[in-house]
Every structure is written in structure tokens, then in C-alpha cells.
Amino acid sequence: MPSEPLKLLFRSVNKTIIVKLKDGSEYMGRLIKCDPTMNLTMTDTQELNNNGDIKTKFGKVLIRGNNILYIKTDL
């Protein structure tokens, strides 16, 4: 049975999320897949700068769960 944070993440599939990584980078995109180790697949992904403005546009990205600092949902 997934923990509450994982349940929230699974409910966020097909919704826009923001992911902050341990290296300080921040990405916004639509979550299309996640797994119990919090590996994420996102589409329409954009890297954000410190002001929250778009820095770089990507298509589909995979983010490994152990690199994630936090995830914002319900945007």
C-alpha cells in the first residue's frame, strides 16, 4: 500500500507539477508516469530560473527519484 505522499503523486498523473532537484534546478511539466521510488516521467517540461520564468523548454523528461528535493502539486 503506497504511503500518503505517493498516493498524492499518483493522483497527480496528467496534471502539471513542479519538481525541485537537489542541485537547485526546478522543472515544471505534466506528470505522465511515476513509480514507487518516485522516478517521474514528465512531458511539456520547462526548466525554470530563480524567478520562476522559463529558462529552457524540453519535451519528455525522466527524473530519477533520488535526485528530487520536493514536488509541488495542485498548481
Secondary structure, DSSP 8 states (H G I E B T S, - for coil): ---HHHHHHHHTTTSEEEEEETTS-EEEEEEEEE-TT--EEEEEEEEE-TTS-EEEE-SSEEE-GGGEEEEE---
